[in-house]
Amino acid sequence: MQRKTAAHESNEVSWTTASFLVKIDAEGPEAYLRASEAGIGDEDAFVVAVNGVPTKVDEKQAIYGDLEFDGIVAGNKVKSSFTLLKELAFSQSPRRLVGAGRILG
């Protein structure tokens, strides 16, 4: 997959979906945006933003997507997975995070 290709080309041992775009509806995060929904590919491919431009994830090509993205793609409100994780983390107090996961203490 694209994630593995980019990791391999960079001599990294792991990969992530942090740059994948997630559709946001009135209730919150819904699902990954598909390339077919963005008008740039088929329903089996996902989408990342590269320098702010929606880009189809291609298994054969290394793609370095933007970690932080918040915008509209083909009428869909979207955010990157990383942006959603960051927003969730910053919505919690450090004291609550320490108690929940003992990450700081």
C-alpha positions as CSV (number, residue, x, y, z in Angstrom):
1,M,0.0,0.0,0.0
2,Q,1.0,3.7,-0.3
3,R,1.8,3.9,3.3
4,K,4.3,1.0,3.1
5,T,5.8,2.3,-0.1
6,A,6.5,5.7,1.4
7,A,7.9,4.1,4.6
8,H,10.1,1.8,2.6
9,E,11.5,4.6,0.4
10,S,12.3,6.6,3.6
11,N,13.9,3.6,5.3
12,E,11.2,3.7,8.0
13,V,10.1,0.5,9.7
14,S,6.4,1.5,10.1
15,W,3.7,3.4,8.4
16,T,0.5,5.3,9.3
17,T,-2.9,6.4,8.1
18,A,-2.6,9.7,9.9
19,S,-2.8,11.8,6.7
20,F,-6.0,10.0,5.4
21,L,-9.0,12.3,5.1
22,V,-12.0,11.5,7.3
23,K,-15.5,12.7,6.4
24,I,-17.2,14.8,9.2
25,D,-20.9,15.0,9.5
26,A,-23.1,16.8,12.1
27,E,-22.4,14.0,14.7
28,G,-18.7,13.9,14.1
29,P,-16.2,11.7,12.2
30,E,-17.9,9.3,9.9
31,A,-15.6,7.3,7.6
32,Y,-12.5,7.7,5.4
33,L,-13.1,9.7,2.3
34,R,-13.0,7.5,-0.8
35,A,-11.4,8.7,-4.0
36,S,-14.7,8.1,-5.8
37,E,-16.4,10.6,-3.5
38,A,-13.7,13.2,-4.2
39,G,-14.0,12.6,-8.0
40,I,-10.4,11.4,-8.3
41,G,-10.5,7.7,-8.4
42,D,-12.5,4.5,-7.5
43,E,-14.2,3.5,-4.3
44,D,-11.4,1.2,-3.2
45,A,-8.9,4.1,-2.9
46,F,-8.6,6.6,0.0
47,V,-7.6,10.3,-0.2
48,V,-4.9,12.4,1.4
49,A,-4.1,16.1,1.0
50,V,-0.7,16.8,-0.5
51,N,0.1,20.5,-0.1
52,G,-3.6,21.1,0.4
53,V,-4.6,19.3,-2.8
54,P,-6.8,16.1,-2.5
55,T,-4.8,13.2,-3.8
56,K,-5.7,9.6,-4.4
57,V,-3.7,7.1,-2.3
58,D,-1.9,4.8,-4.9
59,E,-0.4,1.5,-3.8
60,K,2.4,1.8,-6.3
61,Q,3.5,5.3,-5.5
62,A,4.9,6.9,-2.4
63,I,2.7,9.8,-1.3
64,Y,3.5,12.0,1.6
65,G,0.2,13.5,2.7
66,D,-0.3,16.5,4.9
67,L,-0.6,15.5,8.6
68,E,-2.9,18.4,9.3
69,F,-5.8,19.2,7.1
70,D,-9.2,20.7,7.7
71,G,-11.3,21.6,4.7
72,I,-14.0,20.8,2.1
73,V,-13.3,18.2,-0.6
74,A,-16.0,17.8,-3.3
75,G,-18.7,19.1,-0.9
76,N,-17.6,16.9,2.0
77,K,-16.3,18.4,5.2
78,V,-13.1,16.5,6.0
79,K,-10.1,16.5,8.4
80,S,-7.0,14.3,8.5
81,S,-6.9,11.5,11.0
82,F,-4.1,13.3,12.7
83,T,-6.1,16.5,13.0
84,L,-8.9,14.6,14.6
85,L,-6.6,12.9,17.1
86,K,-4.9,16.2,17.9
87,E,-8.3,17.9,18.5
88,L,-9.3,15.0,20.8
89,A,-6.1,15.2,22.8
90,F,-6.3,18.9,23.2
91,S,-9.9,18.7,24.3
92,Q,-8.8,16.9,27.5
93,S,-7.1,18.3,30.5
94,P,-3.6,17.0,31.2
95,R,-4.8,15.8,34.6
96,R,-7.6,13.7,32.9
97,L,-5.1,12.3,30.4
98,V,-2.7,11.3,33.2
99,G,-5.6,9.5,35.0
100,A,-6.9,7.8,31.9
101,G,-3.7,6.4,30.6
102,R,-0.9,7.2,33.0
103,I,1.0,8.7,30.1
104,L,2.6,11.5,32.1
105,G,3.1,10.0,35.5
